[in-house]
């Protein structure tokens, strides 16, 4: 079965991992057709296991042992990723202002009602949020240290690890690697 892994803590905060090294770590787990997409921790691979949860655990353990730090891993099947890429939670109009970016936050499980409420309370003139299943869509109308602060507040509101990708990256991965 094919999967797309979104890894957190890859090539940020001084933790550099070359993509050939990351591919070899996935191959050590006996995954096949391993590819990386840009150097931000996106890995496409095929595995015999039909259990994403079990695979996430195996990958996290292997990466921690070999890289020396925790690497939360968020898997999506091709169908799930195609669905994420199709979503337009804020419509096209909202992305037109200069400096507006749409990020997708990947979670392991759908957040509960209290976490969703905390996320929505973070909405402002510069930040809008939409929670759908195991993803949080974030329309960010600023590009500054305040955006990074908002990202930290968003994770705290969720109460669980999350990894973000620009929607453009998600769409490119889906278009290039996902076969429905």
C-alpha positions as CSV (number, residue, x, y, z in Angstrom):
1,X,0.0,0.0,0.0
2,X,1.3,3.5,-0.8
3,X,1.6,6.2,1.9
4,X,2.7,9.8,2.2
5,X,4.6,10.5,5.4
6,X,4.7,14.1,6.7
7,X,7.5,14.2,9.2
8,X,8.0,16.9,11.8
9,X,11.3,18.2,13.0
10,X,13.2,17.5,9.7
11,X,15.5,20.3,8.5
12,X,14.3,22.9,11.1
13,X,15.8,24.1,14.3
14,X,19.3,23.1,13.2
15,X,18.4,19.5,12.7
16,X,19.5,18.8,9.2
17,X,18.9,15.5,7.4
18,X,19.9,14.9,3.8
19,X,17.2,13.5,1.7
20,X,19.3,10.5,0.6
21,X,19.8,9.7,4.3
22,X,16.1,10.0,4.9
23,X,15.3,7.7,2.0
24,X,17.8,5.1,3.2
25,X,16.2,5.2,6.7
26,X,12.9,4.3,5.2
27,X,14.4,1.6,3.0
28,X,16.0,0.1,6.2
29,X,12.4,-0.4,7.3
30,X,11.9,-2.6,4.2
31,X,9.6,0.0,2.5
32,X,9.8,0.2,-1.3
33,X,9.4,2.9,-3.9
34,X,10.8,5.4,-1.4
35,X,10.9,9.0,-2.6
36,X,11.3,12.4,-0.9
37,X,9.7,15.6,-2.0
38,X,11.5,18.8,-1.1
39,X,13.7,18.9,2.0
40,X,11.0,19.4,4.6
41,X,10.3,15.8,5.6
42,X,7.8,14.5,3.0
43,X,8.4,10.9,2.1
44,X,6.3,8.8,-0.3
45,X,6.7,5.0,0.0
46,X,5.0,1.6,-0.3
47,X,4.6,-0.7,2.6
48,X,3.0,-4.1,3.1
49,X,1.2,-3.1,6.3
50,X,-2.4,-1.8,5.9
51,X,-2.1,-0.2,9.4
52,X,-1.1,3.5,9.3
53,X,-0.9,3.7,13.1
54,X,1.5,0.7,13.3
55,X,3.6,2.2,10.5
56,X,3.7,5.6,12.2
57,X,5.0,4.0,15.4
58,X,7.7,2.0,13.5
59,X,8.9,5.0,11.6
60,X,9.0,7.2,14.7
61,X,11.0,4.6,16.7
62,X,13.4,4.0,13.8
63,X,14.0,7.7,13.2
64,X,14.5,8.5,16.9
65,X,17.1,5.7,17.2
66,X,18.9,6.9,14.1
67,X,18.6,10.7,14.3
68,X,18.7,11.1,18.0
69,X,15.5,13.1,18.4
70,X,11.7,12.5,18.2
71,X,10.3,12.8,14.7
72,X,6.5,12.8,14.9
73,X,5.1,11.1,11.8
74,X,1.8,11.7,10.1
75,X,0.7,9.2,7.4
76,X,-1.9,9.7,4.7
77,X,-3.1,7.3,2.0
78,X,-3.2,8.6,-1.5
79,X,-7.0,8.9,-1.4
80,X,-6.8,10.9,1.9
81,X,-4.1,13.2,0.5
82,X,-6.1,13.8,-2.7
83,X,-9.1,14.8,-0.5
84,X,-6.9,17.2,1.5
85,X,-5.6,18.7,-1.7
86,X,-9.1,19.3,-3.0
87,X,-10.3,21.2,0.0
88,X,-10.9,24.9,-0.3
89,X,-12.0,25.8,3.3
90,X,-11.6,29.6,2.7
91,X,-12.5,29.8,-0.9
92,X,-10.2,31.2,-3.6
93,X,-10.9,34.9,-2.9
94,X,-9.3,34.8,0.5
95,X,-5.9,33.7,-0.9
96,X,-5.6,36.6,-3.2
97,X,-4.3,39.3,-0.8
98,X,-0.5,39.7,-1.0
99,X,1.1,37.8,1.7
100,X,-1.7,35.3,2.4
101,X,-0.7,31.7,2.8
102,X,-2.7,28.6,3.4
103,X,-1.1,25.9,5.5
104,X,-2.4,22.4,6.2
105,X,-1.6,21.0,9.7
106,X,-1.5,17.2,9.8
107,X,-2.7,15.5,13.0
108,X,-2.7,11.8,14.0
109,X,-6.4,11.9,15.1
110,X,-9.3,14.3,14.7
111,X,-9.3,16.8,17.6
112,X,-12.2,16.8,20.1
113,X,-14.8,19.6,20.5
114,X,-12.8,21.4,23.2
115,X,-9.6,21.5,21.0
116,X,-11.6,22.7,18.0
117,X,-13.1,25.5,20.1
118,X,-9.6,26.6,21.3
119,X,-8.4,26.6,17.8
120,X,-11.3,28.7,16.5
121,X,-10.7,31.2,19.4
122,X,-7.3,32.0,17.8
123,X,-9.0,33.4,14.7
124,X,-8.2,37.1,14.1
125,X,-7.9,39.6,11.2
126,X,-4.7,37.9,10.2
127,X,-5.4,34.3,11.0
128,X,-8.4,32.1,10.1
129,X,-8.7,28.4,10.9
130,X,-10.8,25.4,9.8
131,X,-10.7,22.0,11.4
132,X,-11.7,19.0,9.2
133,X,-11.1,15.5,10.3
134,X,-7.3,15.1,11.0
135,X,-6.3,18.4,9.3
136,X,-6.3,22.0,10.4
137,X,-6.3,24.5,7.6
138,X,-4.7,27.8,8.6
139,X,-5.1,31.0,6.5
140,X,-2.2,33.2,7.5
141,X,-2.2,36.7,6.3
142,X,1.1,37.7,7.7
143,X,4.7,36.6,7.2
144,X,6.6,37.4,10.3
145,X,7.7,36.1,13.7
146,X,4.1,36.6,14.7
147,X,3.1,33.8,12.3
148,X,5.6,31.5,14.1
149,X,4.1,32.5,17.4
150,X,0.7,31.7,16.1
151,X,1.9,28.3,15.0
152,X,3.0,27.5,18.6
153,X,-0.3,28.8,20.0
154,X,-2.2,26.7,17.5
155,X,-0.3,23.5,18.6
156,X,-0.9,24.4,22.2
157,X,-4.6,24.8,21.5
158,X,-4.8,21.4,19.8
159,X,-2.9,19.8,22.7
160,X,-1.2,17.3,20.3
161,X,1.7,17.4,17.9
162,X,1.0,18.7,14.4
163,X,3.2,19.4,11.4
164,X,2.4,22.1,8.8
165,X,2.9,22.2,5.1
166,X,2.1,25.0,2.7
167,X,-1.0,24.0,0.7
168,X,1.0,24.4,-2.5
169,X,3.3,21.7,-1.3
170,X,0.4,19.4,-0.5
171,X,-1.1,19.9,-3.9
172,X,2.2,19.3,-5.7
173,X,2.7,16.0,-3.8
174,X,-0.8,14.9,-4.6
175,X,-0.5,15.8,-8.3
176,X,2.9,14.2,-8.7
177,X,2.6,11.1,-6.5
178,X,-1.0,10.3,-5.8
179,X,-2.9,7.9,-8.1
180,X,-6.5,7.5,-7.2
